[in-house]
Amino acid sequence: MQVSSTFRKLALATAISSLAAGAMAATQGGIGATSTGDFDITYVQGGEVRLWGLEDMSFTSLATDADKTETVTVCTYNNSTTQVNFRVNSDNEFALVGSNGEGATVPYTLSLADKGGPIQDFWGEGGLASDNQGSYQYLSQGTNTTGCSGAQQTTDLTVILSDASGDVSSGIYRDTVTVTIQPI
């Protein structure tokens, strides 16, 4: 029993050290008359940001007498300040394009707000054009984590389909939105 426990600890220590050695970029010198090794030095000038927590949105039925909205709350990280700028781009200029070949579109609006706060910027009908940067500086969190829930979430992205979207023929309508954040 004692030997088995010691062997497990040794195997675990060997596995951990192997993983750590594989992650290192430095080259160690070998044995000989001379020995040479090298290592990398990295310096990041300026802020680094990260955006995560994005999710696809799907509208399955549209009432013809009311706007339809879907919201996803995302996470942003900035290593140098507590705010980021957003730039939003739509493949179809903020319109869902039908797959039925009729050329029909469903215009929509995409809005941004600090989590739970009032709308600060919007793109689409009556708002900013595709690839324009919003003017409001959005909050970011100070921790670059893997999860995106609760207190980690910083920004609400809301898509609003107008009540007129129920007037198009049956089919599937799509668009792709690209969201880019940058440090302030």
Secondary structure, DSSP 8 states (H G I E B T S, - for coil): -HHHHHHHHHHHHHHHHHHHHHH---B---SSSS---B-------S--EEEE-----------TTS-EEEEEEEEEEESS-SEEEEEEEETTSSEEEETTSS--EEEEEEEEEETTS---EEEETTSB-TTEE-SS-EE-BS---S---GGG--EEEEEEE-GGGGGS-SS-EE--EEEEEEE-
